[in-house]
Amino acid sequence: MADSATTANQTDEVNRDKFESGPLSLLTKACEENSQVLINCRNNRKILARVKAFDRHLNMVLENVRELWTEVPKGGSSKKPVNKDRFVSKMFLRGDSVIMVLRNPKAKQQ
């Protein structure tokens, strides 16, 4: 019984280390500092939001979400692409749609 408890503690320590020093550390810092991140998604949309929670699959709970995308109007080849956006107060983003996560470049660096 003690061996399984020790193994569980070691697993928790390894997982904690991955979140504090690995690629997921960016999301950990964003959660702690309540800073914005820019998320590039598979549907060719960008999301600018504050991360409230996340897991190792990059599933995220987001607040103050600004979703940005470009649409090409139908019916004419001379039409220019139109930039569109929408605001969502709270969102759950499934991790399999995430391509890349960046810190907000306009935030002050520490």
Secondary structure, 3 states (H helix, E strand, C coil): CHHHHHHHHHHHHHHHHHHHHCCCHHHHHHHHHCCEEEEEECCCCEEEEEEEEECCCCCEEEEEEEEEEEECCCCCCCCCCEEEEEEEEEEEECHHHEEEEEECCCCCCC
